[in-house]
């Protein structure tokens, strides 16, 4: 009706306005039309390459970062939500919560890229540890940093898609307490983190409602299936991974620009990390060797969808310990007395 009025009043002016209005409408609806769900059973049944492409298209729909959440919302959100979806939710998209999408109250703002896991060979780890091509990495800071200080808390979420089944995921950090540098590649990351300071006790206690192994995430799921989705008869997996920066990527220790802008300068083809694997706890004589590299095969972009929708499931370390019970006594827990990994999980499947 509005267009008809314009055309009736001034045919020439209307002829100019119509394409402009249509162009504006297309820009407004294009991001929403581009988004596709990445959590349903029908989605999980797709080939790995199709799923990775869908996730990446969603990430590119809006390459601006989300806003950091207010401190009060971070506190109330973390304390008020269940930890169980972190370990049990299927798919690659955050679950619904309270009439909307479950928010990322930590690691709220990050950057995403496509990656490959290139095996170095010479190891007996199975499944995805043998190599995979359909990966997504998200590099982020745990909390909103203060540019006037050196303290940042960098970490990564990593997922590899598999044909006809759910993705394998892990998260890795240097420390929950952070580092004294703005250089994202200053320190090694691991899926086993150091002890947590008393200042983070409330956060630690909250995570312990989902698992007593709050300082580790499991990786046995990575060994059970390859990228083709084919099951492995006898899965073999390491105790711990260490992601080591090569030194070719480095940023200043002091603040120069937002982390999302610094990460966007990483060239396609860069080796983000060399991956080292420990075959058992050090107390049990475990030794470490390099097993592969994590290589960037796309640009790195900020992503509103990546910040607000992309999900990285945490595997409970207890699942690894059930398969390797000898590791349990040497694995730290948030508990006075050591818990049996075969005890019922507070987050049942």
C-alpha positions as CSV (number, residue, x, y, z in Angstrom):
1,X,0.0,0.0,0.0
2,X,2.8,2.4,0.9
3,X,4.5,1.8,-2.5
4,X,1.2,2.4,-4.3
5,X,0.9,5.8,-2.7
6,X,4.4,6.8,-3.7
7,X,3.8,5.6,-7.3
8,X,0.5,7.5,-7.5
9,X,2.0,10.7,-6.1
10,X,5.1,10.7,-8.2
11,X,5.7,7.9,-10.7
12,X,9.3,8.9,-11.3
13,X,10.1,9.2,-7.6
14,X,8.4,5.9,-7.0
15,X,10.3,4.1,-9.7
16,X,13.5,5.2,-8.0
17,X,12.3,4.3,-4.5
18,X,11.1,0.8,-5.2
19,X,14.5,-0.8,-6.0
20,X,16.1,1.1,-3.1
21,X,13.4,-0.2,-0.7
22,X,13.7,-3.7,-2.0
23,X,17.5,-3.6,-1.6
24,X,17.1,-2.4,2.0
25,X,14.6,-5.2,2.7
26,X,17.0,-7.8,1.2
27,X,19.8,-6.5,3.5
28,X,17.5,-6.7,6.5
29,X,16.3,-10.3,5.9
30,X,19.4,-11.8,4.3
31,X,21.1,-12.8,7.6
32,X,18.0,-14.5,9.0
33,X,17.4,-16.3,5.7
34,X,21.0,-17.5,5.6
35,X,20.8,-19.1,9.1
36,X,20.2,-22.8,9.3
37,X,19.7,-25.0,12.3
38,X,22.6,-27.2,13.4
39,X,21.2,-29.4,16.1
40,X,18.3,-31.6,14.9
41,X,18.5,-35.4,14.2
42,X,18.2,-34.7,10.5
43,X,21.1,-32.3,10.7
44,X,23.3,-34.8,12.6
45,X,22.7,-37.4,9.9
46,X,24.3,-35.2,7.2
47,X,27.9,-35.6,5.9
48,X,30.6,-33.9,7.9
49,X,31.5,-31.5,5.1
50,X,27.9,-30.4,4.7
51,X,27.6,-29.7,8.4
52,X,30.8,-27.8,8.6
53,X,29.8,-25.7,5.6
54,X,26.4,-24.9,7.2
55,X,28.1,-23.8,10.5
56,X,30.6,-21.7,8.6
57,X,27.8,-20.0,6.5
58,X,26.0,-19.2,9.7
59,X,29.2,-17.7,11.2
60,X,29.7,-15.5,8.1
61,X,26.1,-14.2,8.2
62,X,27.1,-11.3,10.5
63,X,30.9,-10.8,11.1
64,X,30.5,-8.4,13.9
65,X,31.1,-9.5,17.5
66,X,28.4,-9.8,20.1
67,X,28.4,-7.4,23.0
68,X,30.0,-8.4,26.3
69,X,27.3,-9.1,28.9
70,X,27.0,-6.9,32.0
71,X,28.9,-8.3,35.1
72,X,25.6,-8.8,37.0
73,X,24.1,-10.8,34.1
74,X,27.3,-12.9,34.0
75,X,27.1,-13.7,37.7
76,X,23.4,-14.4,37.9
77,X,23.5,-16.3,34.6
78,X,26.3,-18.6,35.6
79,X,24.9,-19.3,39.1
80,X,21.3,-19.7,37.9
81,X,21.8,-22.1,35.0
82,X,22.2,-25.8,35.0
83,X,25.6,-27.2,34.0
84,X,24.2,-30.3,32.5
85,X,23.5,-29.0,29.0
86,X,27.2,-28.2,28.8
87,X,27.9,-31.9,28.9
88,X,24.8,-33.5,27.4
89,X,23.2,-31.2,24.8
90,X,23.4,-32.7,21.3
91,X,24.3,-30.8,18.1
92,X,26.4,-27.7,17.4
93,X,23.9,-25.0,18.5
94,X,23.3,-23.7,22.0
95,X,20.1,-25.1,23.6
96,X,17.0,-23.1,24.4
97,X,16.7,-21.7,27.9
98,X,14.1,-19.5,29.5
99,X,12.3,-18.7,26.3
100,X,15.5,-17.9,24.4
101,X,18.9,-19.2,23.6
102,X,21.2,-20.2,26.5
103,X,23.7,-17.3,26.7
104,X,27.4,-17.7,26.7
105,X,28.0,-16.0,30.1
106,X,31.7,-16.8,29.8
107,X,33.8,-16.7,26.6
108,X,31.0,-14.4,25.4
109,X,33.0,-12.8,22.5
110,X,35.3,-14.7,20.2
111,X,36.5,-15.3,16.6
112,X,36.0,-18.4,14.5
113,X,37.8,-20.1,11.7
114,X,37.9,-23.4,9.8
115,X,40.7,-25.8,10.7
116,X,42.2,-29.2,9.8
117,X,43.8,-31.7,12.2
118,X,46.9,-33.0,10.5
119,X,48.4,-36.0,12.1
120,X,52.1,-36.2,12.5
121,X,52.0,-40.0,12.5
122,X,54.0,-42.2,14.7
123,X,51.3,-42.7,17.3
124,X,48.5,-45.2,17.9
125,X,45.7,-42.9,18.8
126,X,42.6,-43.6,16.8
127,X,39.6,-41.8,15.2
128,X,40.0,-38.1,14.6
129,X,43.5,-38.2,16.1
130,X,44.5,-39.9,12.8
131,X,43.5,-36.6,11.0
132,X,40.4,-34.7,10.1
133,X,39.5,-31.9,7.7
134,X,36.1,-30.5,8.8
135,X,36.9,-28.5,11.9
136,X,35.8,-25.3,13.5
137,X,37.8,-23.4,16.1
138,X,36.6,-20.5,18.2
139,X,39.2,-18.4,19.9
140,X,37.9,-16.3,22.8
141,X,38.6,-14.6,26.1
142,X,36.8,-16.0,29.2
143,X,35.8,-12.6,30.5
144,X,35.7,-9.1,29.3
145,X,39.3,-7.7,29.5
146,X,40.3,-4.3,30.7
147,X,42.6,-2.6,28.1
148,X,44.4,-0.7,31.0
149,X,45.7,-4.0,32.4
150,X,47.6,-6.9,31.0
151,X,45.3,-9.6,32.3
152,X,43.5,-11.7,29.7
153,X,42.1,-15.3,29.9
154,X,42.3,-16.8,26.4
155,X,41.1,-20.2,25.3
156,X,39.7,-22.2,22.4
157,X,36.7,-24.3,21.6
158,X,37.4,-26.9,19.0
159,X,35.0,-29.2,17.1
160,X,35.3,-31.7,14.2
161,X,32.3,-32.8,12.3
162,X,31.7,-36.5,11.5
163,X,29.5,-38.1,8.9
164,X,26.0,-39.1,10.2
165,X,26.6,-38.4,13.8
166,X,27.4,-35.7,16.4
167,X,30.6,-33.8,16.4
168,X,33.6,-34.3,18.7
169,X,34.4,-31.3,20.8
170,X,36.9,-30.0,23.4
171,X,37.8,-26.8,25.1
172,X,41.4,-25.8,26.1
173,X,42.9,-22.9,28.1
174,X,46.1,-21.8,29.7
175,X,44.5,-21.0,33.0
176,X,41.1,-19.9,34.4
177,X,43.0,-17.2,36.2
178,X,44.4,-15.9,32.9
179,X,47.8,-14.6,31.8
180,X,49.6,-11.3,32.1
181,X,49.6,-10.5,28.3
182,X,47.3,-9.6,25.4
183,X,49.2,-12.0,23.2
184,X,46.7,-14.7,22.5
185,X,49.5,-17.1,21.6
186,X,51.7,-16.3,24.6
187,X,51.2,-19.7,26.4
188,X,50.3,-23.3,25.7
189,X,46.6,-24.4,26.1
190,X,45.5,-27.7,27.4
191,X,42.3,-29.7,28.1
192,X,43.7,-30.1,31.6
193,X,44.1,-26.8,33.4
194,X,46.1,-25.8,36.6
195,X,44.6,-25.5,40.0
196,X,41.9,-22.8,40.4
197,X,42.5,-19.9,42.8
198,X,40.3,-19.1,45.7
199,X,39.0,-16.1,43.9
200,X,37.3,-18.5,41.4
201,X,35.9,-20.8,44.1
202,X,32.3,-19.9,43.4
203,X,32.8,-20.7,39.7
204,X,34.6,-23.9,40.5
205,X,31.8,-25.0,42.9
206,X,29.2,-24.3,40.2
207,X,31.0,-26.4,37.6
208,X,31.3,-29.2,40.2
209,X,27.5,-29.5,40.1
210,X,28.0,-31.1,36.6
211,X,31.3,-33.0,37.2
212,X,33.9,-33.4,39.9
213,X,36.5,-33.3,37.2
214,X,36.3,-29.5,36.8
215,X,39.9,-29.1,35.6
216,X,39.7,-31.4,32.7
217,X,37.5,-32.3,29.7
218,X,37.6,-35.8,28.2
219,X,38.8,-36.7,24.7
220,X,37.9,-40.4,24.5
221,X,35.0,-39.5,22.1
222,X,37.6,-38.2,19.6
223,X,39.0,-41.7,19.4
224,X,35.8,-43.7,19.0
225,X,34.9,-42.6,15.4
226,X,36.8,-41.1,12.5
227,X,35.5,-38.3,10.2
228,X,33.6,-40.9,8.2
229,X,31.6,-41.9,11.3
230,X,33.0,-45.4,11.2
231,X,33.3,-46.8,14.7
232,X,36.7,-47.9,16.0
233,X,36.9,-51.4,17.4
234,X,39.5,-50.6,20.0
235,X,39.7,-46.8,20.7
236,X,43.0,-45.4,21.8
237,X,43.2,-41.9,23.2
238,X,45.7,-39.8,25.2
239,X,45.4,-38.7,28.7
240,X,46.0,-35.0,28.0
241,X,46.5,-32.7,25.0
242,X,48.8,-29.6,24.9
243,X,48.3,-27.0,22.2
244,X,51.7,-25.3,21.6
245,X,52.0,-22.1,19.6
246,X,54.7,-22.3,17.0
247,X,56.1,-18.8,17.6
248,X,55.2,-17.7,14.1
249,X,52.0,-16.1,15.4
250,X,52.4,-13.5,18.2
251,X,50.8,-10.2,19.3
252,X,52.1,-7.5,21.6
253,X,51.9,-8.1,25.4
254,X,50.2,-4.7,25.9
255,X,46.9,-3.7,24.5
256,X,46.8,-2.5,20.9
257,X,43.5,-3.5,19.6
258,X,40.5,-5.8,20.5
259,X,41.4,-9.5,20.3
260,X,38.9,-10.1,17.5
261,X,40.8,-7.6,15.4
262,X,44.2,-9.1,16.1
263,X,43.0,-12.6,15.4
264,X,41.6,-11.5,12.0
265,X,45.2,-10.8,10.8
266,X,46.2,-14.5,11.0
267,X,47.0,-15.7,7.4
268,X,45.1,-18.6,5.9
269,X,47.3,-21.7,6.0
270,X,48.9,-20.8,9.4
271,X,49.7,-23.6,11.9
272,X,47.8,-22.3,14.9
273,X,49.2,-25.0,17.3
274,X,51.4,-28.0,17.4
275,X,49.5,-30.7,19.3
276,X,51.3,-32.8,21.9
277,X,49.7,-35.8,23.7
278,X,50.5,-37.2,27.1
279,X,49.9,-41.0,27.1
280,X,49.2,-41.2,30.8
281,X,49.5,-39.2,34.1
282,X,53.0,-38.1,34.9
283,X,52.7,-39.9,38.3
284,X,52.2,-43.1,36.4
285,X,55.2,-42.6,34.1
286,X,53.3,-40.9,31.3
287,X,55.3,-39.4,28.5
288,X,54.5,-36.8,25.8
289,X,55.0,-36.7,22.1
290,X,53.9,-34.4,19.2
291,X,51.0,-36.1,17.4
292,X,49.8,-33.4,15.0
293,X,49.1,-29.8,14.0
294,X,46.0,-27.6,14.0
295,X,46.1,-25.7,10.7
296,X,43.9,-22.8,9.7
297,X,42.2,-23.2,6.3
298,X,40.0,-20.1,6.2
299,X,40.1,-16.5,7.4
300,X,39.4,-15.8,11.0
301,X,36.3,-13.7,11.6
302,X,34.3,-12.2,14.4
303,X,30.8,-13.7,14.3
304,X,27.6,-12.7,16.0
305,X,26.2,-16.2,15.4
306,X,29.4,-17.8,16.6
307,X,29.1,-15.7,19.8
308,X,25.4,-16.3,20.4
309,X,24.6,-19.7,18.9
310,X,27.7,-21.9,18.3
311,X,28.0,-24.6,20.9
312,X,31.0,-26.6,22.1
313,X,30.1,-29.6,24.2
314,X,32.3,-30.6,27.1
315,X,33.0,-34.3,27.5
316,X,33.1,-35.3,31.2
317,X,36.6,-36.5,32.1
318,X,34.9,-39.3,34.1
319,X,34.0,-40.9,30.8
320,X,37.7,-41.2,29.9
321,X,38.5,-42.5,33.4
322,X,35.8,-45.2,33.2
323,X,37.8,-46.6,30.2
324,X,41.2,-46.0,31.9
325,X,40.5,-46.5,35.7
326,X,44.2,-46.5,36.5
327,X,44.3,-42.8,35.7
328,X,41.7,-41.9,38.3
329,X,43.9,-41.6,41.4
330,X,46.3,-39.3,39.6
331,X,43.6,-37.0,38.2
332,X,42.6,-34.0,40.3
333,X,39.0,-33.7,41.4
334,X,37.0,-31.0,43.1
335,X,36.4,-33.2,46.1
336,X,37.8,-34.0,49.5
337,X,37.7,-37.7,48.9
338,X,38.4,-39.2,45.5
339,X,35.2,-40.2,43.6
340,X,34.8,-43.3,41.5
341,X,34.4,-42.4,37.9
342,X,31.7,-45.1,37.6
343,X,29.4,-43.3,40.1
344,X,26.1,-42.1,38.6
345,X,26.7,-38.8,36.8
346,X,24.8,-35.7,38.1
347,X,24.0,-35.1,34.5
348,X,22.5,-38.4,33.2
349,X,22.3,-39.1,29.5
